[in-house]
Amino acid sequence: MLLQSAVSAASQLHPLSGTIAEWVWLLPILPLAGFVINGLLSLAGAHFGPSDPNTPAHDDAGHPHADRVVFVQGDPQITHVEADAEDDHHGVKRHRWAGAVSVVGPGVLILSFLLALGIWQAMVAANPTTPFLQTYFSWMPVGDLQINTAFQLDQLSMVMILVITGVGALIHVFSIGYMRDDPGYPRFFSYLNLFVFFMLVLVLGANYPVLFVGWEGVGLCSYLLIGFWFNDKANADAGKKAFIVNRVGDFGLLVAMFMLFANIGVLDFVGVSAKAVDLGAGSALVTTICLFMFLGCTGKSAQIPLYIWLPDAMAGPTPVSALIHAATMVTAGVYLIARSSFLFSLSPVASLTVAVVGAVTAIFAATIGLKQWDIKKVLAYSTISQLGYMFIGVGVGAYVSGMFHLVTHAFFKALLFLGSGSVIHAMHAAYHRTHSAEDAQDMRNMGGLKRYLPVTCVLMWIATLAISGIPPFSGFFSKDEILGSVFARAQGSTLASASWLGVPGSTLLYIVYGIGLAAAFLTAVYMTRMMLYTFHGPTRTGTEEEQALHEAPWIMTGPLVILAILTIAGGWLNLPEVLTDLVPLGPREVLAHWLDPVVGGSTTRIIAGAPAVPTSTEEALIATAVVIAVVGILFAILRLKPANLPRARDAVPEHGFEGVVAHKYYVDEGIDRVIVEPTYKVSRTFFWRIVDNGLIDGLLVNGSAALARAFGWMGSRLQTGNVGIYAWVLVVGVLAMLGALTLR
Amino acid sequence: MLAESLALTAALFIIGVIGVLIHRNAIIIFMCVELMLTAVNLTFVAFSRFYGPAGQVFVVFVMTVSAAEAAVGLAIIISIFRHRQTVDLKNINLLKG
């Protein structure tokens, strides 16, 4: 049993102590237990699977999969069609313990979510103004460095917990259907559970080191899940790429932690927020710390320059893309900045950097999204772009808006990814029918799918309208609030009066606002493009294949429906004051009031008495954003002709600027040329041949062996075997000792 | 009187040592070792003449041990001779490293 002792900042009892919030430790423990159980089942039932190098060759020779047991009962259609429809390219024998895993895997998440709801209720009732701290044991008591394994429950972590466990549970349920016939089924769920465990540790940690444990843990799970089908080298490489790129960012976060400890001697959030002012507002020191921390965020949250891993991460199963690479893990950077708002609000320069990088990433990724053909790649670049929006939000000190967009994005992006999973599921079934080698994720092979997947089509349109910013869907409110905050802070705030690389902050914020609008336009265009090419126009899949296209089973569409409801209703989390006349329903700015105890002070510090934007201006801004989104959608509908689109195998490569965009601005190639290849070259010539072969193997390993052999050879020369010599040596020795004793 | 006795025994001992060092014949070396033992015995006797009878006791012990050593040593030499048809130590270097 964990040693529990409530440590309150003040000596009096925290309002949450004695309530269900005491059980906060159970939140991460439940998924951890799921990981252990599923992992053991995976080992117990191990047979031919991706982890077995002796897997029989691909089973696409067309054997009837008669040995497969259908787990989902009461849905006979799954039996024949779906069984072939899996996204796996490997053996197809269903796992022995799949039934138990289907209960345990999503079950622990649902329990966790229910517990989170209970804690949330307690928190609503208690309305604490200080974080609820639970210290379990001392982790690193080294001199001045006192780090406890402690959890911190406040309004910010509560929001994250609800998103992680709620969206996570839905995605787990979806995975039951999506991964049904994968031989690595228990392994998949154990990794997913482990991921949720680390993510909860990340958002619950009461100090930077505990957060860092979760931070690294989710990176590990991301690696494991991207490379889930590691028999394919491309997938394994994508996993490694994600891991290595993230290491670069983690280095930044580590340096930031070291600098914090060196300068103020504490690492827990309460302590740092109390002492942050000692670093000096606007000082070079606090700016450096924030920038290093932001480097960590660019890695985890896929911002320029470290975004390159996220598109490749689409190599993982689609639920992974939804859970990790859209809804939760990649938002860790946004969470970290909101959590460290007491630092970032002290440094206008760092905050402006965050906003500028976010804006550039938003527009950069959006343009790439325009020319992608892989449905998941479009969503990947869309995710990067939307994360850019969140960073604009937290960069300009609108921490609530950033978190708001994080939450709504979790809803609609999970919906989009799971919807694309449903599409891919159907496409796989279609191509499996004819054993075609066509790409099941290429939109040029889709088209007209609304006839076969009507539910998915409607639900994904809802998410598309939300991400484009069409009212009353959630994305409209959150995106608009970010842009509105940027506009509002361009006059009179601390950011406006600061200067960034010689550019006045005010000008910069107007530029960021403009870029944000442009990115909103592009978002509407590429999302509509994706929907048009996927669901509308003629079907390009192939005549025979079309017959296997079908809607996904209820276990997959069910979570989609719930996510769609959240996507529609999510905006009500934080209705803006200004729209009182237009949307007369519901309370205003719920999330802003909710998060006020955590980020309110920092937000005020950044605003610094900037005048409020007049209501008329604000309404004009909102109108502009809506018009831009509508124009974007109409532009795409009028401009794009799905009817004229050739199939993937008939497609001609793009030329000119279009080609550059289609090749993602050759960023990957550039990084290969500038960083990867020189690294290889230096490693081969210098580190391998000279350092490893020459110095380590040659001098140290073989050298010490040669030295020992040389001494041995010299010693053996003394052993002539001739008794006469021994006698001489003996006598000389005795004489020498006698002489030494005598002359002493 | 003691000094002369010790000088004599030292001379005998050194002759033995030199014999061991310069000869290659195992029998002769063996005899030189016996000579060294005898020199030591003589020293004990000389000392007991001046300092009491304890030296005499040692002499008896040494003679006993040297008799045993002579038996073992000669047996080894005979055994070597049977193997190698020689007792020249130059040729006996099986323990060479």
Interface residues (C-beta under 8 A of the other chain):
Chain A: G715 S716 R717 L718 Q719 T720 G721 N722 V723 G724 A727 W728 V731
Chain B: V17 V20 L21 R24 I29 L89 K90 I92 N93 L94 L95 K96 G97
